[in-house]
């Protein structure tokens, strides 16, 4: 018998860590989607996110400078 890991996350048994996470409000479907990605795809996604954060930080810094003038 094989374990369907996605099903375990979609419908976790009561008392499991996955059930506790879901009850806490964690969207386990996002975890499932992330686990479907290859390690390289996950890294590319993280790199893209990091670059977006850096752009937002730079824009916020520029806005602060312009507000002071």
Order of alpha helices (4+ residues) and beta strands (2+ residues): alpha-alpha-alpha-alpha
